[in-house]
């Protein structure tokens, strides 16, 4: 029951697209496919929210892409899309310790944003996923820490669904056949609430891609 209550505490779609909601920080993600607005739950997932905002405030997501569309077998309109810095080590910040769903009370429901990570659950950096439909397999359970849900799309789910439907191929392992053939450009990400807090760390990618 507690898990359900916290999951429902995330703003409904469209509810906070134009105004701030206490406990949440909105971020606008401008892409070549359209605009997505997410509300990040800094109350229940403070470390994950702070990590994502560091990438936003530093401009580390600007000029990256949505590169993966994972469609559910037998139900291709559902799954998740993934974007962010990819393998670009120049943009990485120190790895994030996982905030699992059994600690935050948040779950991988429709429109939820979650941090991606590799084999090491405590290795998340600047890659994230957005759910289309519920993905309970990403939630923590006994012997499995899962992934960190930390907010929800409040505007632009139509854009997310268009990205999910794009042609895919290539990839290896869990990503086999899921790489978007023409990745969607992530033009920039900016916070809509509060004051930006850049990390002050070096930005080596700008030496080759001046803004």
Protein Blocks (a to p, Z undefined) as FASTA:
>chain_A
ZZmmmmmmpccehklmmbccehiacdddddfkbccdddddfklmmmlmmmmmmmmmnopm
gopacfbdcddehiamgccddedjkjalklpccddddddfklnopacdehiacddddfbl
klcckbccddedjafklpccehiabjadfbdcfehklmmmmmmmpcceejehjlgoiacf
bacddfbacdfedjdddehiacfklmmmcZZ
